[in-house]
Amino acid sequence: MSSNSVRVGTYRMLDVYRGIASLGVVAFHWGEISLRRQPELTGNPIYIASAYGFLGVQIFFVISGYCIAAAAVALLRREDSLWSYFVARARRIYPVYWAALLFATAFYEVSTQLARRGLIPNNVLTQDSVFDRGWLYHFANITLTAVPLEQSLRVEVAWTLCYEVAFYVIVGIALALCARHPGRLLTLLHLLTITTMGALLIQPQHLPFPLDLWPHFGLGVFLFDLLAFSGEPEPSKRRNAVVTGFAICLGMYAAFVALYDVPIGYLAQDSRMTFAVAGAFALFLLVMRRYDAIWSEVTLMRRLAFIGVYSYSLYLVHLILLRIWNQLWQKLHLPGSWHLLAFLMAFVLSVGFAYGFFLLFERPTLKRKAKATI
């Protein structure tokens, strides 16, 4: 093989893990809403479990690193321009997000106007109109730069997309520097991952956005390199170096988890749990790759993979759907003992609406044959 050849295989179970992660995030947000309404449910095992659903975000970051590495290497193989990389990334993330942004804006604006007329109770979501905000707020929300510009988010879950866009820019810079060599590209990204982990071990709360969460994305890049790359003149030597780098990175993760439990990232989440899950999931993906063809054919896995295909749409719109459902639940004055039915309906409504949203706004942005590696 030439020095630029890469063997890229489809990792089918990635869509399954996306589906699981997205459902976990839905459970987390509905659990939060339910406990605000019925704090007596705090000790219920279902709500205890749902409190960990936010960890699905760490899964998304690792998978994203794998997929963007695959996309970047594929671009180098096709000898496409750097511009085509940015166009493809923007096309994948922005049109669907803008549709969700319009949906969120309409929902919150209607809620605000209804509250001002006394038709619904005032709450944190109805304190101001979108038209009362300054230009920087609108610019930051449209461009997904709200986190670095320190602006509030109309689509609250989009903080992760601010990180994603920043990660895409970093990979784009690496593409520009690698002189069309996939091995150099991936090595450059690995060095960044190890460097950021080293910085976190020294000063765990001093890395700026987006480097504070880059290591999760970088683990995915490592995984892609381990599972799909075979293109250097001495592939065994390079593979040994990548394996060593991955092992060092996981060791640094373990050390970080053992030494620190500090707020990190935009939401100031506990670093011990989030980093432990990201590291463990990366190792899990590596081990389970050999069983991919078997597990991906299991009926339950296929159902989860179906949800995983439109997990981006589900992630973007579910929180608004949950708030609408919560309002309806309270308007109907249904008994609190039916909370499990409310939980089930939260999933049904979110998943069902998100699929329609996917058909209208996300599927047109996808290539005719989507693959789990890109």
C-alpha positions, -999 to +999 in steps of 0.1 A: +000+000+000+010+036-006+017+059+024-017+075+020-038+043+018-063+036+045-085+007+052-117+021+066-143-003+080-178+005+090-184+003+128-221-005+127-227-005+165-218+032+166-254+040+157-266+018+185-244+037+210-257+070+196-292+057+202-285+047+238-267+080+245-296+101+231-322+082+251-300+086+282-301+124+277-338+124+272-342+104+305-319+128+323-339+159+313-373+143+320-360+131+353-350+167+362-384+180+351-403+153+371-383+158+403-390+196+402-427+188+400-426+158+424-395+160+447-409+130+466-397+108+437-360+116+445-353+081+460-371+062+432-346+039+414-358+051+380-350+087+387-317+078+404-307+060+372-320+089+350-297+113+368-267+097+351-282+101+316-262+133+310-232+110+306-245+102+271-228+135+261-193+119+268-203+090+245-213+114+218-179+132+220-159+100+217-180+087+188-177+121+171-139+120+173-139+086+156-163+098+128-145+131+121-112+114+119-127+090+094-142+119+074-109+138+074-088+108+063-114+100+036-110+136+024-073+132+021-077+099+002-100+117-023-076+146-025-104+170-019-098+206-008-098+218+028-128+239+018-148+208+010-141+195+045-155+227+061-185+227+037-193+191+045-191+197+083-212+229+081-238+212+060-240+184+085-244+205+116-259+239+108-291+234+087-306+210+112-295+232+141-310+263+125-343+245+121-342+235+158-332+271+167-363+284+149-384+259+166-370+268+200-374+305+193-411+301+183-418+280+214-402+304+239-416+335+222-451+321+223-446+311+259-433+346+268-463+363+251-488+339+268-472+346+302-473+383+297-510+380+290-515+359+321-525+328+302-497+306+316-476+310+348-444+330+346-413+309+347-376+310+339-383+304+302-407+333+299-387+362+313-377+379+281-385+380+245-360+370+218-365+405+204-352+421+235-317+406+231-287+422+216-270+414+183-241+395+199-267+370+214-282+364+180-249+361+163-235+337+189-266+315+187-267+314+149-230+306+145-227+282+175-202+304+192-222+311+223-199+293+247-167+312+237-186+345+235-202+338+268-238+342+256-268+322+267-282+295+244-317+295+230-313+257+223-297+249+257-283+215+247-264+232+218-234+239+242-221+205+229-224+217+193-203+248+202-176+223+213-181+202+181-177+232+158-145+241+176-132+206+173-140+206+136-119+238+133-090+222+151-091+192+128-093+216+098-062+233+110-045+199+113-056+191+078-040+222+065-007+213+083-004+177+074+004+180+037-021+153+026-006+126+048-032+108+069-006+095+093+007+130+100-028+143+105-037+116+130-003+119+148-008+157+151-042+151+167-028+124+190-001+148+202-028+174+210-048+149+230-018+138+251-007+174+256-041+185+268-044+156+291-009+164+305-021+200+310-052+188+328-031+167+352-010+198+360-038+224+361-072+207+359-093+238+357-072+262+336-075+248+301-097+271+279-126+262+257-126+238+238-094+221+250-109+213+284-130+186+267-109+179+237-094+147+252-128+129+248-129+138+211-092+128+209-099+093+223-122+088+193-094+098+170-071+073+186-098+046+182-101+053+145-064+052+141-061+019+159-090+002+141-088+016+106-053+029+097-027+008+080-010+031+057+026+040+067+056+024+050+062+005+082+026-001+095+036-023+123+060+003+137+034+030+134+007+008+149+029+001+179+034+038+184-003+045+182-011+016+207+015+031+230+000+066+227-035+053+233-023+034+264-005+065+277-037+085+271-058+060+290-032+060+318-034+097+320-072+095+321-070+070+350-046+093+369-068+123+363-099+104+376-079+092+407-065+126+415-092+151+407-129+156+409-134+192+398-160+211+378-150+210+341-165+221+308-193+246+300-217+230+325-190+225+352-198+188+354-179+166+378-146+156+361-142+123+378-174+107+365-173+123+330-137+114+323-141+079+338-171+072+314-153+087+284-122+066+290-141+034+298-163+038+267-133+043+245-118+011+258-151-007+254-154+004+218-119-010+211-127-044+227-162-047+212-151-040+176-145-077+169-181-085+178-196-056+157-211-078+129-227-102+154-242-077+178-254-053+152-278-079+138-296-084+172-331-072+169-329-048+199-296-034+186-312-027+152-340-008+169-316+013+189-295+018+157-326+032+140-329+058+168-292+064+165-295+074+129-316+104+139-301+109+174-289+144+163-325+155+157-336+139+189-309+156+208-318+190+194-356+190+199-363+167+229-360+193+256-387+215+241-409+185+236-404+175+272-414+210+284-445+209+263-454+175+276-448+187+312-472+216+307-499+193+292-494+169+321-500+197+346-530+211+327-547+177+327-542+174+364-532+138+361-523+120+394-487+120+405-489+082+409-489+080+371-454+093+369-441+061+352-467+066+324-455+102+321-419+089+318-429+065+290-449+091+272-419+115+274-398+090+254-426+082+229-434+119+222-397+129+219-387+099+197-417+103+175-415+140+170-377+138+165-382+113+137-405+136+119-381+165+124-353+142+110-373+134+079-380+171+072-347+187+081-319+162+087-322+135+062-319+159+032-285+169+045-272+133+046-255+115+018-276+088+000-259+061+020-249+071+055-221+051+071-213+048+108-177+059+101-185+093+087 
